[in-house]
Amino acid sequence: MPSPAIFLDRDGTLIADKHYLHKPEEVEFIPGSAEALRSLQEAGFLLFIVTNQSGVGRGYFTMADVDRVHAHIEAELAAEDVTFDGFYVAPEAPDQPSRGRKPSPAFLQEAAEDFDLDLARSYIIGDKLIDLETGWNAGCARSLLVRTGYGSATEENQGDQLRDAVVVDDLPAACEWILANAS
């Protein structure tokens, strides 16, 4: 039977949003994230990060920098018994052609094929409308908006576009909602 998954935006959702973050030592996790993700993993969800990293396409930093940040995230969370099943990165700038740049559902569909996932039982969590749209475009069970990062501004300025999104304070609250409402 296909597995359910959690697709996480990175900056502003899992870690504090810092302008074009590309140094591992600048990673700052949203409080309670490790415990919350571990509870989802224990409930049978696979975990994926799906992130646009336009700083690469803009020439601000390299994919090697992105990989070092992801290795740091993986190591820090592995110490808390949290394991990611995959990282999907769109390195292109917004004006460059991209197969996977959110709100494209391509990375979620690719993960579904590669890991035998049931997207209809999967969730996406992010702090921007494009994160929610990615989940809607992929047919996820629900898209959740966190108020961390750009989330509060998204709720305030684009609230009329949030459709059936669940709006919560942060990643731990999103994980709690999913555990209480997943079928």
LINMOLIN-V684880 format. One record per residue. N is the residue number from 1. SS is DSSP state (@ for helix, = for strand, . for the rest). BURIAL is I if it has 24 or more other C-alpha atoms within 12 Angstrom, else O. Layout:
n: [N,N]
ss: [SS,SS]
burial: [BURIAL,BURIAL]
//
This chain:
n: [1,2,3,4,5,6,7,8,9,10,11,12,13,14,15,16,17,18,19,20,21,22,23,24,25,26,27,28,29,30,31,32,33,34,35,36,37,38,39,40,41,42,43,44,45,46,47,48,49,50,51,52,53,54,55,56,57,58,59,60,61,62,63,64,65,66,67,68,69,70,71,72,73,74,75,76,77,78,79,80,81,82,83,84,85,86,87,88,89,90,91,92,93,94,95,96,97,98,99,100,101,102,103,104,105,106,107,108,109,110,111,112,113,114,115,116,117,118,119,120,121,122,123,124,125,126,127,128,129,130,131,132,133,134,135,136,137,138,139,140,141,142,143,144,145,146,147,148,149,150,151,152,153,154,155,156,157,158,159,160,161,162,163,164,165,166,167,168,169,170,171,172,173,174,175,176,177,178,179,180,181,182,183]
ss: [.,.,=,.,=,=,=,=,.,.,=,.,.,.,=,.,.,.,.,.,.,.,.,@,@,@,.,.,=,.,.,.,@,@,@,@,@,@,@,@,@,@,.,.,.,=,=,=,=,=,=,=,.,@,@,@,@,.,.,.,.,.,@,@,@,@,@,@,@,@,@,@,@,@,@,@,@,@,.,.,.,.,.,.,.,=,=,=,=,=,.,.,.,.,.,.,.,.,.,.,.,.,.,.,.,@,@,@,@,@,@,@,@,@,@,.,=,.,@,@,@,.,=,=,=,=,.,.,@,@,@,@,@,@,@,@,@,@,.,.,.,=,=,=,=,=,.,.,.,.,@,@,@,@,@,@,@,@,@,@,@,.,.,.,.,=,=,=,.,.,@,@,@,@,@,@,@,@,@,@,@,.,.]
burial: [O,O,I,I,I,I,I,I,I,I,I,I,I,I,I,I,I,O,O,I,I,I,I,I,O,O,I,I,I,I,O,O,I,I,I,I,I,I,I,I,I,O,O,O,I,I,I,I,I,I,I,I,I,I,I,I,I,O,O,O,I,O,I,O,O,I,O,O,I,I,O,O,I,I,O,O,I,O,O,O,O,I,I,I,I,I,I,I,I,I,I,I,O,O,O,O,O,O,O,I,I,I,I,I,I,I,I,I,I,O,I,I,O,O,O,O,I,I,I,I,I,I,I,I,I,I,I,I,I,I,I,I,I,I,I,I,I,I,I,I,I,I,I,I,I,I,I,I,I,I,I,I,O,I,I,O,O,O,O,O,O,I,O,O,I,I,I,I,I,I,I,I,I,I,I,I,I,I,I,O,O,O,O]
//
